[in-house]
Amino acid sequence: MKLKSAATMAALALGSTLACAPALAQQQGVSKNEILIGTIQDLSGPLASYGKAARNGMLLRIDEINEQGGVNGRKLRLATEDDGYDPKKAVMAAQKLVNQDKVFIMAGHIGTAQNMAAMPVQFEKGVVNLFPITAAREMYEPLHKLKYSFAATYYDQMRLTLPKVVKEKNAKKVCIIYQDDDFGTEVLKGAQDGLKTMNMELAEKTSYKRGATDFSSQVARMKASACDMVVLGTVVRETIGTVGESRKTGFNPVFLGSSAVYSDLIHKLGGKAMDGIYGTMTVQNPYLDEASQPIRFWANKYKTKFNDDPNVFSAYGYIIIDQFIQAARKAGPNLTTDSFVKAMDSMTFEPDMFGSPRSNYTATKRLGNNLSRLSQIQDGKWKVVSDYVKP
């Protein structure tokens, strides 16, 4: 009896193990009816207006696809965590989303240092870092199975665009003011390498510490060097401070910034003095009265849903989810990390209504493209003034 009882128990245990095996093998973040997407945004820190806009753009596209039945029969759900633009908080946010909420994918995480801090947590559990909102090269280098980046780097933006503007404006002396960190250094290197192709060098280099509010000494140095063009390795507040100080002192060179200056906050907060600034960009800023009917319709739809004007980060969020949808559809009903990666590694995304360039990915190419174009602030709004600058 004891032997028979032991055999029976063993059989029952084996049957129980086999019955549980499919559940244990199930892909994290994917159920029969749902795909759980994670995102980490700054909702309470210095870039909160950007983080909220990116999240809302994601939610708008998710609502649209869910109304249409979802992706291969599954609805999308967004789990959002706030890191306050703090890398330490980004780690905790990633731990919650990956280990507790068990998201399938991390999409559109904003900030370079924040992504660098969070990615190890994700990669340990096989969670893809999809299209982080930063133009840093580390988002696709070194090559990693779980890294995909959509943003032309700050380095390439300057390297490719600066020679075009120098030639068009017949600039003789180019200066740069840049933030003394990894971001500013990328803009600096891009500017230097771009000028080398024209046998030119920067006439003046001046920097500032992150958080600085007074740029009078930097502007004085560039003015004394008689620079007729200034590269801005700055973000929003610093751009407004530098250009405002320059205008006040009668120093009016051509100003060219990276996509870090391409924000509606520049002209909203800086006013008329910001007119004339150039910025590299891809996605068109979605103004409510935009001449393009599709963008205008989209912007007003966003305004109705969130009671807030959209900005370029709203468009980023929307595009990120839209491209996720395309890849997830291609991956098929059996959605896993491996099937998604396989689909992504053969994806080509065509230009969208915001004017994003054509992009494609392979197993060895994890930056969709390195192209950017130019916009200029004219009469208090960003206006697209060039096509994409190709190498």
C-alpha positions as a Markdown table, in Angstrom:
| # | Residue | x | y | z |
|---|---|---|---|---|
| 1 | Met | 0.0 | 0.0 | 0.0 |
| 2 | Lys | 2.8 | 2.4 | 0.9 |
| 3 | Leu | 4.5 | 1.8 | -2.4 |
| 4 | Lys | 1.3 | 2.3 | -4.3 |
| 5 | Ser | 0.5 | 5.4 | -2.4 |
| 6 | Ala | 4.0 | 6.8 | -3.1 |
| 7 | Ala | 3.7 | 6.1 | -6.8 |
| 8 | Thr | 0.3 | 7.8 | -6.9 |
| 9 | Met | 1.6 | 10.9 | -5.1 |
| 10 | Ala | 4.6 | 11.1 | -7.5 |
| 11 | Ala | 2.3 | 10.8 | -10.5 |
| 12 | Leu | 0.0 | 13.5 | -9.1 |
| 13 | Ala | 3.0 | 15.8 | -8.4 |
| 14 | Leu | 4.3 | 15.3 | -12.0 |
| 15 | Gly | 0.9 | 16.0 | -13.4 |
| 16 | Ser | 0.7 | 19.2 | -11.3 |
| 17 | Thr | 4.1 | 20.3 | -12.5 |
| 18 | Leu | 3.2 | 19.7 | -16.1 |
| 19 | Ala | 0.0 | 21.6 | -15.7 |
| 20 | Cys | 1.8 | 24.6 | -14.3 |
| 21 | Ala | 4.5 | 24.6 | -17.0 |
| 22 | Pro | 2.6 | 26.8 | -19.5 |
| 23 | Ala | 1.9 | 29.4 | -16.9 |
| 24 | Leu | 5.5 | 29.4 | -15.8 |
| 25 | Ala | 6.7 | 29.7 | -19.4 |
| 26 | Gln | 4.2 | 32.6 | -20.2 |
| 27 | Gln | 5.8 | 35.8 | -21.5 |
| 28 | Gln | 6.0 | 38.5 | -18.8 |
| 29 | Gly | 3.6 | 41.3 | -19.6 |
| 30 | Val | 1.5 | 39.4 | -22.1 |
| 31 | Ser | -1.7 | 37.7 | -21.3 |
| 32 | Lys | -4.5 | 36.4 | -23.4 |
| 33 | Asn | -6.2 | 39.8 | -23.5 |
| 34 | Glu | -3.6 | 42.4 | -22.7 |
| 35 | Ile | 0.0 | 43.7 | -23.3 |
| 36 | Leu | 1.4 | 45.7 | -20.5 |
| 37 | Ile | 3.8 | 48.5 | -21.5 |
| 38 | Gly | 5.9 | 50.3 | -19.0 |
| 39 | Thr | 7.2 | 53.9 | -19.2 |
| 40 | Ile | 9.3 | 56.0 | -16.8 |
| 41 | Gln | 8.7 | 59.8 | -17.1 |
| 42 | Asp | 9.6 | 62.9 | -15.2 |
| 43 | Leu | 6.2 | 63.9 | -13.8 |
| 44 | Ser | 7.5 | 66.0 | -10.9 |
| 45 | Gly | 11.0 | 67.3 | -11.7 |
| 46 | Pro | 12.6 | 69.8 | -14.1 |
| 47 | Leu | 11.2 | 68.2 | -17.3 |
| 48 | Ala | 7.7 | 67.4 | -15.9 |
| 49 | Ser | 6.0 | 69.3 | -18.8 |
| 50 | Tyr | 7.9 | 67.0 | -21.2 |
| 51 | Gly | 7.2 | 63.8 | -19.3 |
| 52 | Lys | 3.5 | 64.5 | -18.9 |
| 53 | Ala | 3.2 | 65.3 | -22.6 |
| 54 | Ala | 5.1 | 62.1 | -23.6 |
| 55 | Arg | 2.8 | 60.0 | -21.4 |
| 56 | Asn | -0.3 | 61.6 | -22.8 |
| 57 | Gly | 0.8 | 61.1 | -26.3 |
| 58 | Met | 1.3 | 57.4 | -25.5 |
| 59 | Leu | -2.2 | 57.2 | -23.9 |
| 60 | Leu | -3.8 | 58.8 | -26.9 |
| 61 | Arg | -2.4 | 56.2 | -29.3 |
| 62 | Ile | -3.3 | 53.4 | -26.9 |
| 63 | Asp | -6.9 | 54.6 | -26.6 |
| 64 | Glu | -7.1 | 54.6 | -30.4 |
| 65 | Ile | -5.8 | 51.1 | -30.9 |
| 66 | Asn | -7.9 | 49.7 | -28.1 |
| 67 | Glu | -11.0 | 51.2 | -29.7 |
| 68 | Gln | -10.1 | 49.2 | -32.8 |
| 69 | Gly | -9.7 | 45.9 | -30.9 |
| 70 | Gly | -6.1 | 46.1 | -29.9 |
| 71 | Val | -3.1 | 44.2 | -31.3 |
| 72 | Asn | -3.7 | 40.7 | -32.5 |
| 73 | Gly | -6.7 | 40.5 | -30.1 |
| 74 | Arg | -4.9 | 42.1 | -27.1 |
| 75 | Lys | -5.6 | 45.5 | -25.6 |
| 76 | Leu | -2.7 | 47.7 | -24.6 |
| 77 | Arg | -2.2 | 49.1 | -21.1 |
| 78 | Leu | 0.3 | 51.7 | -19.9 |
| 79 | Ala | 2.0 | 51.5 | -16.5 |
| 80 | Thr | 3.7 | 54.8 | -15.7 |
| 81 | Glu | 6.3 | 55.6 | -13.0 |
| 82 | Asp | 7.7 | 59.0 | -12.1 |
| 83 | Asp | 11.5 | 59.3 | -11.6 |
| 84 | Gly | 11.5 | 63.1 | -11.1 |
| 85 | Tyr | 14.4 | 63.1 | -13.6 |
| 86 | Asp | 16.6 | 61.5 | -11.0 |
| 87 | Pro | 18.7 | 58.4 | -12.0 |
| 88 | Lys | 18.4 | 56.9 | -8.5 |
| 89 | Lys | 14.6 | 57.1 | -8.7 |
| 90 | Ala | 14.7 | 55.7 | -12.2 |
| 91 | Val | 16.3 | 52.5 | -10.8 |
| 92 | Met | 13.5 | 52.2 | -8.3 |
| 93 | Ala | 10.9 | 52.9 | -11.0 |
| 94 | Ala | 12.4 | 50.2 | -13.2 |
| 95 | Gln | 12.4 | 47.7 | -10.4 |
| 96 | Lys | 8.8 | 48.3 | -9.7 |
| 97 | Leu | 7.7 | 48.1 | -13.4 |
| 98 | Val | 9.9 | 45.1 | -14.2 |
| 99 | Asn | 9.7 | 43.0 | -11.1 |
| 100 | Gln | 6.4 | 43.9 | -9.5 |
| 101 | Asp | 4.1 | 45.1 | -12.4 |
| 102 | Lys | 6.0 | 42.7 | -14.8 |
| 103 | Val | 5.8 | 44.9 | -17.9 |
| 104 | Phe | 6.5 | 43.4 | -21.3 |
| 105 | Ile | 8.5 | 46.3 | -22.6 |
| 106 | Met | 9.9 | 49.7 | -21.5 |
| 107 | Ala | 9.0 | 52.4 | -23.9 |
| 108 | Gly | 9.9 | 56.1 | -24.2 |
| 109 | His | 11.8 | 56.5 | -21.0 |
| 110 | Ile | 13.0 | 60.1 | -20.9 |
| 111 | Gly | 16.6 | 61.2 | -20.0 |
| 112 | Thr | 20.1 | 59.8 | -20.7 |
| 113 | Ala | 21.4 | 59.2 | -17.2 |
| 114 | Gln | 18.0 | 57.9 | -16.2 |
| 115 | Asn | 18.0 | 55.3 | -19.0 |
| 116 | Met | 21.6 | 54.3 | -18.2 |
| 117 | Ala | 20.6 | 53.6 | -14.6 |
| 118 | Ala | 17.4 | 51.7 | -15.4 |
| 119 | Met | 18.6 | 49.5 | -18.3 |
| 120 | Pro | 20.5 | 46.9 | -16.2 |
| 121 | Val | 17.4 | 46.2 | -14.2 |
| 122 | Gln | 15.4 | 45.7 | -17.4 |
| 123 | Phe | 18.0 | 43.6 | -19.2 |
| 124 | Glu | 18.3 | 41.2 | -16.3 |
| 125 | Lys | 14.7 | 40.2 | -16.9 |
| 126 | Gly | 14.8 | 40.4 | -20.7 |
| 127 | Val | 12.8 | 43.7 | -21.0 |
| 128 | Val | 13.4 | 45.6 | -24.2 |
| 129 | Asn | 14.3 | 49.3 | -23.9 |
| 130 | Leu | 12.3 | 50.7 | -26.8 |
| 131 | Phe | 12.8 | 54.2 | -28.2 |
| 132 | Pro | 14.1 | 56.1 | -25.1 |
| 133 | Ile | 13.5 | 59.9 | -25.4 |
| 134 | Thr | 17.1 | 61.0 | -25.5 |
| 135 | Ala | 19.6 | 61.5 | -28.4 |
| 136 | Ala | 22.5 | 59.9 | -26.6 |
| 137 | Arg | 24.6 | 57.3 | -28.5 |
| 138 | Glu | 24.5 | 55.0 | -25.4 |
| 139 | Met | 20.9 | 54.2 | -26.3 |
| 140 | Tyr | 22.1 | 52.0 | -29.1 |
| 141 | Glu | 25.8 | 51.5 | -28.4 |
| 142 | Pro | 27.3 | 49.1 | -27.6 |
| 143 | Leu | 25.1 | 46.8 | -29.6 |
| 144 | His | 22.6 | 44.9 | -27.3 |
| 145 | Lys | 19.7 | 42.6 | -28.2 |
| 146 | Leu | 17.3 | 44.7 | -26.1 |
| 147 | Lys | 18.3 | 48.3 | -27.2 |
| 148 | Tyr | 16.4 | 50.3 | -29.9 |
| 149 | Ser | 16.8 | 54.0 | -30.4 |
| 150 | Phe | 14.9 | 56.4 | -32.7 |
| 151 | Ala | 16.6 | 59.7 | -32.1 |
| 152 | Ala | 19.4 | 61.1 | -34.3 |
| 153 | Thr | 22.2 | 61.8 | -31.9 |
| 154 | Tyr | 23.2 | 65.2 | -30.8 |
| 155 | Tyr | 26.6 | 64.5 | -32.3 |
| 156 | Asp | 25.2 | 63.7 | -35.8 |
| 157 | Gln | 22.7 | 66.6 | -35.6 |
| 158 | Met | 25.6 | 69.1 | -35.4 |
| 159 | Arg | 28.1 | 67.2 | -37.5 |
| 160 | Leu | 25.7 | 67.1 | -40.5 |
| 161 | Thr | 23.7 | 70.3 | -40.1 |
| 162 | Leu | 26.3 | 72.9 | -39.0 |
| 163 | Pro | 28.2 | 72.8 | -42.3 |
| 164 | Lys | 25.0 | 73.4 | -44.2 |
| 165 | Val | 24.1 | 76.5 | -42.1 |
| 166 | Val | 27.7 | 77.9 | -42.2 |
| 167 | Lys | 27.6 | 77.7 | -45.9 |
| 168 | Glu | 24.1 | 79.2 | -46.3 |
| 169 | Lys | 24.9 | 82.1 | -43.9 |
| 170 | Asn | 28.5 | 82.5 | -45.1 |
| 171 | Ala | 29.6 | 82.4 | -41.5 |
| 172 | Lys | 33.3 | 83.2 | -40.9 |
| 173 | Lys | 33.7 | 82.7 | -37.2 |
| 174 | Val | 31.7 | 80.0 | -35.3 |
| 175 | Cys | 31.6 | 79.9 | -31.5 |
| 176 | Ile | 30.0 | 77.5 | -29.1 |
| 177 | Ile | 28.4 | 77.7 | -25.7 |
| 178 | Tyr | 27.8 | 74.3 | -24.2 |
| 179 | Gln | 26.7 | 72.6 | -21.0 |
| 180 | Asp | 29.7 | 71.1 | -19.1 |
| 181 | Asp | 28.4 | 67.5 | -19.2 |
| 182 | Asp | 28.0 | 64.5 | -21.5 |
| 183 | Phe | 25.2 | 66.2 | -23.4 |
| 184 | Gly | 27.1 | 69.4 | -24.1 |
| 185 | Thr | 30.2 | 67.5 | -25.0 |
| 186 | Glu | 28.3 | 65.6 | -27.7 |
| 187 | Val | 27.2 | 68.8 | -29.2 |
| 188 | Leu | 30.7 | 70.2 | -29.0 |
| 189 | Lys | 32.2 | 67.1 | -30.7 |
| 190 | Gly | 29.6 | 67.2 | -33.5 |
| 191 | Ala | 30.3 | 70.9 | -34.1 |
| 192 | Gln | 34.1 | 70.4 | -34.3 |
| 193 | Asp | 33.9 | 67.4 | -36.6 |
| 194 | Gly | 31.3 | 69.2 | -38.8 |
| 195 | Leu | 33.6 | 72.2 | -39.2 |
| 196 | Lys | 36.6 | 69.9 | -40.0 |
| 197 | Thr | 34.8 | 69.0 | -43.2 |
| 198 | Met | 35.1 | 72.6 | -44.2 |
| 199 | Asn | 38.6 | 73.1 | -42.9 |
| 200 | Met | 37.3 | 75.4 | -40.1 |
| 201 | Glu | 37.7 | 75.4 | -36.4 |
| 202 | Leu | 35.7 | 76.9 | -33.6 |
| 203 | Ala | 36.8 | 80.5 | -32.9 |
| 204 | Glu | 35.7 | 80.4 | -29.3 |
| 205 | Lys | 34.5 | 77.7 | -26.9 |
| 206 | Thr | 32.8 | 78.6 | -23.6 |
| 207 | Ser | 30.9 | 76.4 | -21.2 |
| 208 | Tyr | 28.7 | 76.6 | -18.1 |
| 209 | Lys | 27.8 | 74.3 | -15.2 |
| 210 | Arg | 24.4 | 72.6 | -15.2 |
| 211 | Gly | 21.9 | 74.8 | -13.4 |
| 212 | Ala | 23.7 | 78.1 | -14.2 |
| 213 | Thr | 21.5 | 81.2 | -14.6 |
| 214 | Asp | 24.0 | 83.9 | -15.5 |
| 215 | Phe | 25.6 | 83.7 | -19.0 |
| 216 | Ser | 26.9 | 87.3 | -19.2 |
| 217 | Ser | 30.6 | 86.3 | -19.1 |
| 218 | Gln | 30.1 | 83.6 | -21.8 |
| 219 | Val | 28.3 | 86.0 | -24.1 |
| 220 | Ala | 30.9 | 88.7 | -23.6 |
| 221 | Arg | 33.7 | 86.2 | -24.6 |
| 222 | Met | 31.8 | 85.2 | -27.8 |
| 223 | Lys | 31.0 | 88.9 | -28.6 |
| 224 | Ala | 34.7 | 89.8 | -28.1 |
| 225 | Ser | 35.6 | 87.1 | -30.6 |
| 226 | Ala | 33.3 | 88.7 | -33.2 |
| 227 | Cys | 31.6 | 85.4 | -33.8 |
| 228 | Asp | 28.9 | 85.6 | -36.5 |
| 229 | Met | 27.4 | 82.1 | -35.6 |
| 230 | Val | 26.9 | 80.5 | -32.2 |
| 231 | Val | 26.2 | 76.8 | -31.7 |
| 232 | Leu | 24.0 | 76.2 | -28.6 |
| 233 | Gly | 24.9 | 73.2 | -26.6 |
| 234 | Thr | 22.1 | 74.3 | -24.3 |
| 235 | Val | 18.6 | 73.2 | -23.2 |
| 236 | Val | 15.6 | 75.4 | -22.5 |
| 237 | Arg | 16.4 | 77.7 | -19.7 |
| 238 | Glu | 20.0 | 78.1 | -20.8 |
| 239 | Thr | 19.0 | 78.8 | -24.4 |
| 240 | Ile | 16.7 | 81.6 | -23.3 |
| 241 | Gly | 19.3 | 83.0 | -21.0 |
| 242 | Thr | 22.1 | 83.0 | -23.6 |
| 243 | Val | 20.1 | 84.4 | -26.4 |
| 244 | Gly | 18.4 | 87.0 | -24.2 |
| 245 | Glu | 21.7 | 88.2 | -22.8 |
| 246 | Ser | 23.1 | 88.4 | -26.4 |
| 247 | Arg | 20.2 | 90.4 | -27.7 |
| 248 | Lys | 20.4 | 92.8 | -24.7 |
| 249 | Thr | 24.1 | 93.5 | -25.4 |
| 250 | Gly | 23.6 | 94.0 | -29.2 |
| 251 | Phe | 25.2 | 90.7 | -30.1 |
| 252 | Asn | 23.1 | 89.1 | -32.8 |
| 253 | Pro | 24.9 | 86.1 | -34.5 |
| 254 | Val | 23.1 | 83.2 | -36.1 |
| 255 | Phe | 22.1 | 80.8 | -33.3 |
| 256 | Leu | 21.9 | 77.1 | -34.0 |
| 257 | Gly | 20.9 | 74.6 | -31.4 |
| 258 | Ser | 20.4 | 70.8 | -31.2 |
| 259 | Ser | 17.0 | 69.1 | -30.7 |
| 260 | Ala | 17.4 | 70.0 | -27.1 |
| 261 | Val | 16.4 | 73.6 | -27.9 |
| 262 | Tyr | 13.5 | 72.5 | -30.1 |
| 263 | Ser | 10.7 | 73.2 | -27.6 |
| 264 | Asp | 7.7 | 75.4 | -27.6 |
| 265 | Leu | 8.9 | 76.6 | -24.2 |
| 266 | Ile | 11.6 | 78.6 | -25.9 |
| 267 | His | 9.3 | 81.0 | -27.6 |
| 268 | Lys | 6.6 | 80.8 | -24.9 |
| 269 | Leu | 9.0 | 81.8 | -22.1 |
| 270 | Gly | 11.6 | 83.7 | -24.0 |
| 271 | Gly | 9.3 | 85.9 | -26.1 |
| 272 | Lys | 10.2 | 88.0 | -29.1 |
| 273 | Ala | 13.9 | 87.8 | -28.4 |
| 274 | Met | 13.9 | 84.2 | -29.4 |
| 275 | Asp | 12.8 | 84.8 | -33.0 |
| 276 | Gly | 15.5 | 83.7 | -35.5 |
| 277 | Ile | 16.9 | 80.8 | -33.5 |
| 278 | Tyr | 17.5 | 77.6 | -35.5 |
| 279 | Gly | 17.1 | 74.2 | -34.1 |
| 280 | Thr | 17.7 | 70.7 | -35.4 |
| 281 | Met | 14.6 | 68.4 | -35.2 |
| 282 | Thr | 12.7 | 65.6 | -36.8 |
| 283 | Val | 9.1 | 65.7 | -35.5 |
| 284 | Gln | 7.1 | 68.8 | -36.3 |
| 285 | Asn | 5.7 | 70.7 | -33.3 |
| 286 | Pro | 1.9 | 70.1 | -33.3 |
| 287 | Tyr | 0.4 | 73.6 | -33.0 |
| 288 | Leu | -3.4 | 73.7 | -32.7 |
| 289 | Asp | -3.6 | 76.0 | -35.8 |
| 290 | Glu | -0.9 | 74.1 | -37.8 |
| 291 | Ala | -1.4 | 74.4 | -41.6 |
| 292 | Ser | -1.2 | 70.6 | -42.0 |
| 293 | Gln | -4.8 | 69.3 | -41.6 |
| 294 | Pro | -3.7 | 65.9 | -40.2 |
| 295 | Ile | -1.5 | 67.5 | -37.5 |
| 296 | Arg | -4.2 | 70.2 | -36.7 |
| 297 | Phe | -6.8 | 67.5 | -36.3 |
| 298 | Trp | -4.5 | 65.4 | -34.1 |
| 299 | Ala | -3.6 | 68.4 | -32.0 |
| 300 | Asn | -7.2 | 69.4 | -31.3 |
| 301 | Lys | -8.0 | 65.8 | -30.5 |
| 302 | Tyr | -5.2 | 65.8 | -27.9 |
| 303 | Lys | -6.4 | 69.1 | -26.6 |
| 304 | Thr | -9.9 | 67.8 | -26.2 |
| 305 | Lys | -8.8 | 64.7 | -24.3 |
| 306 | Phe | -6.2 | 66.2 | -22.0 |
| 307 | Asn | -7.3 | 69.8 | -21.8 |
| 308 | Asp | -3.7 | 70.9 | -22.6 |
| 309 | Asp | -1.9 | 72.0 | -25.8 |
| 310 | Pro | 0.3 | 69.2 | -27.2 |
| 311 | Asn | 4.0 | 69.7 | -27.8 |
| 312 | Val | 6.7 | 67.8 | -29.6 |
| 313 | Phe | 7.0 | 65.3 | -26.7 |
| 314 | Ser | 3.3 | 64.5 | -27.1 |
| 315 | Ala | 4.1 | 63.6 | -30.7 |
| 316 | Tyr | 7.1 | 61.5 | -29.6 |
| 317 | Gly | 5.0 | 59.5 | -27.2 |
| 318 | Tyr | 2.3 | 58.9 | -29.8 |
| 319 | Ile | 4.9 | 57.8 | -32.5 |
| 320 | Ile | 6.7 | 55.5 | -30.0 |
| 321 | Ile | 3.5 | 53.6 | -29.3 |
| 322 | Asp | 2.4 | 53.6 | -32.9 |
| 323 | Gln | 5.7 | 52.0 | -34.0 |
| 324 | Phe | 5.4 | 49.5 | -31.1 |
| 325 | Ile | 2.0 | 48.5 | -32.5 |
| 326 | Gln | 3.4 | 47.9 | -36.0 |
| 327 | Ala | 6.2 | 45.7 | -34.7 |
| 328 | Ala | 4.0 | 43.8 | -32.2 |
| 329 | Arg | 1.5 | 43.1 | -35.1 |
| 330 | Lys | 4.3 | 41.7 | -37.2 |
| 331 | Ala | 5.5 | 39.5 | -34.2 |
| 332 | Gly | 2.2 | 37.8 | -34.4 |
| 333 | Pro | -0.2 | 36.3 | -31.8 |
| 334 | Asn | 2.6 | 34.4 | -30.0 |
| 335 | Leu | 4.2 | 37.7 | -28.7 |
| 336 | Thr | 7.4 | 37.1 | -26.8 |
| 337 | Thr | 10.6 | 39.1 | -26.3 |
| 338 | Asp | 12.2 | 36.9 | -28.9 |
| 339 | Ser | 9.4 | 37.2 | -31.5 |
| 340 | Phe | 9.3 | 41.0 | -30.9 |
| 341 | Val | 13.0 | 41.4 | -31.4 |
| 342 | Lys | 12.9 | 39.3 | -34.5 |
| 343 | Ala | 10.1 | 41.5 | -35.9 |
| 344 | Met | 11.9 | 44.7 | -34.9 |
| 345 | Asp | 15.1 | 43.5 | -36.6 |
| 346 | Ser | 13.2 | 43.6 | -40.0 |
| 347 | Met | 11.1 | 46.7 | -39.5 |
| 348 | Thr | 11.0 | 49.7 | -41.7 |
| 349 | Phe | 8.9 | 52.7 | -40.5 |
| 350 | Glu | 7.7 | 55.1 | -43.1 |
| 351 | Pro | 7.4 | 58.8 | -42.6 |
| 352 | Asp | 4.4 | 59.8 | -40.5 |
| 353 | Met | 2.2 | 62.9 | -40.4 |
| 354 | Phe | 4.7 | 64.7 | -38.2 |
| 355 | Gly | 7.4 | 64.4 | -40.9 |
| 356 | Ser | 9.6 | 61.8 | -39.1 |
| 357 | Pro | 12.1 | 60.4 | -41.6 |
| 358 | Arg | 12.0 | 56.8 | -42.9 |
| 359 | Ser | 13.8 | 54.5 | -40.4 |
| 360 | Asn | 14.7 | 50.9 | -40.3 |
| 361 | Tyr | 16.3 | 48.3 | -37.9 |
| 362 | Thr | 18.3 | 45.2 | -38.2 |
| 363 | Ala | 20.1 | 42.8 | -35.8 |
| 364 | Thr | 23.2 | 45.0 | -36.1 |
| 365 | Lys | 21.6 | 48.4 | -36.7 |
| 366 | Arg | 19.7 | 49.7 | -33.6 |
| 367 | Leu | 19.5 | 53.4 | -34.5 |
| 368 | Gly | 16.6 | 53.9 | -36.9 |
| 369 | Asn | 18.3 | 56.8 | -38.7 |
| 370 | Asn | 20.8 | 59.6 | -38.1 |
| 371 | Leu | 18.9 | 62.3 | -40.0 |
| 372 | Ser | 17.6 | 65.7 | -38.7 |
| 373 | Arg | 16.3 | 68.9 | -40.4 |
| 374 | Leu | 16.1 | 72.5 | -39.4 |
| 375 | Ser | 13.3 | 74.6 | -37.9 |
| 376 | Gln | 13.5 | 78.3 | -37.1 |
| 377 | Ile | 11.4 | 80.4 | -34.6 |
| 378 | Gln | 9.5 | 82.8 | -36.8 |
| 379 | Asp | 6.9 | 85.1 | -35.3 |
| 380 | Gly | 6.8 | 83.1 | -32.1 |
| 381 | Lys | 6.5 | 79.6 | -33.6 |
| 382 | Trp | 8.8 | 76.9 | -34.9 |
| 383 | Lys | 8.7 | 76.7 | -38.7 |
| 384 | Val | 10.3 | 73.9 | -40.6 |
| 385 | Val | 12.8 | 75.5 | -43.0 |
| 386 | Ser | 14.8 | 72.6 | -44.5 |
| 387 | Asp | 14.5 | 69.0 | -45.6 |
| 388 | Tyr | 16.6 | 66.3 | -43.9 |
| 389 | Val | 20.3 | 66.9 | -44.2 |
| 390 | Lys | 21.9 | 63.7 | -45.5 |
| 391 | Pro | 25.6 | 62.7 | -45.0 |
